[in-house]
Amino acid sequence: MKIPADIHQRVVELTDAILAAGQSGDAGLAGSRYQALLAYCQATAAAGRDHPFLWETLADFTGDDHLAIGHYRHALALALAGADAAADYAASICLALAERHTNLDESSTAHAYALQAEEHARGSDDLPLHQAIHQFLLEHPSAAGPH
């Protein structure tokens, strides 16, 4: 799934602003920049230009695991519904979901998402993604099943 250039550019601008605010130690500014990213994601979706990249990125910048999981699930639904090949998106999103569920001590759900990540990655030639999934499964033996 190709990311429209204008969407990619705006999301990068917004995430750079979040990072800069965080590095400066200004939590209030970082929070307002995060809200700007959330508003952009919502407005872009409302305009009929929804894309998994929006919600995966928003989730990546969301500190609350429960809230992030909701954003990742939205991104995953978009990735799986897309007409274009979305193996990279789906695998990356499932890995992030596995990590967030691990943070919440939900190992069976993490296990399911890790295996989904591995399955989706079979359609991807993204070697670092394959390595990250494999590493997750190695580091979380309770999440590693037959694969």
N, C-alpha and C positions, 0 to 999 in steps of 0.2 A: 504494500500500500504506500503509494508515494504521498509524502507530506507536501501540501501546497506551500510554495516558497514564502508567501506572506504570513501564513500561520507559523511556520517554523521560525521565521525571523522575529516575529512578535513574542513568541514563547521564549526564545533565547534571550531577548531583551529583558523580559520580565523575570526570568530565572536569574540572569546576571544581576539584576537589581536586588533580588532576594539575597543572593550570596554576598553581594557587596554590603548590604545592610547588616547581615549577620556577622560578617567579618569585622565590621566597625563596632559591633557590640550593641547596636541600636535595635533592640527586640521589637519596639513599637513600629519602627520603620519596616523591619523585616515582615512583621505581621500585616502591615498595610500593603506591602508589595505582594505578599501571598494572596491577600484579598483581591488585588488587581488581577492576578493570574486566574483566580477562581472566577471572577466576573468575566474575564476574557473567554474562558472555557465555556461558560454558560451562554454568553452572547453569540459565540461562534456556533455552538450547537443549535441555539434558537434560530440562527440564520440559515440553518440547513447545511452547515459545513462541518458537522461533527466528525471527529477523527480520533482514533485510539491514542495517538501521540499526545493530544491535549490532556486526556485524563490520566494516562500513565505518568506524564510529567508532573501533573498536579499532585498525584498520589505520592510520587517520589519526594515531593517537598512538604508532605503532610506529616506532622509529628505524631498525631493520634492514629494508632494502628487501626482502630475500628473504622474511623473516617476514611483512612487511606484504602482499606479493603473495599469500601463502597466505590471509591473512584476506580480502583483496579478492576473491579467486576464490571463496571460500566465500560471501561476500555476493552476488556476481554470480549464482552458482547459485541462491541463494534468491530473488533478484529475478526471475530468468527463470522460475523454477518457480511463482511466486505467481499466484494466480487474478486478483488485482487488477492494474490497469495499473501497471507498474513502470518506465516509460520514464525517469523522472527518476533513479531509483536506478541503473538499468543504465547510463545515460549518464554519471552522476557517477562510478560505480565504474570504468567503462572508461577515463575520463579519468585517474583516479588511477592505474590500472594503467599507462597510457601514460607518465605522469610517472615512476613508479617504475622502469619498464623503461628509460627515458631515463637515469635516474641510474646504471643498471648498464651503460650503453653498448650496450643491446640495441635498436638502432634499428628493426630489422624487426618485432620484437614490439611495440614502442611504436607503430609505424605501424599495425599491425593493430588494436590497441586504440583508437587515436585515431579510426580510421575506424568502428569499432564504436560508439564514443561518439557520433560524428556521426549515425550511423544511428539509434541509440536516441533521440537528442535530437529527431529528427523527430516523435516522438510526444509531445513535451513542450512546454509553453508557458512554460518557465522561461528567460526571456531571459538572465539572468546566466550560466546554464549554457551556453547556445548561444554566448555571447560568449567564455566561458572555453575552450571547445572550439576555436572559430575562432582565438583567440589562440594556443593551443598549436600548432595546425597552421601558423600563420604563423611562429611562433618556432622551429619545428623543421621546416625545409623537407625534410629527409631523411625526416621522418615524414609529410609532406603528399603525398598522391597525388591522383589524380583524385577529385573529390567534388562 
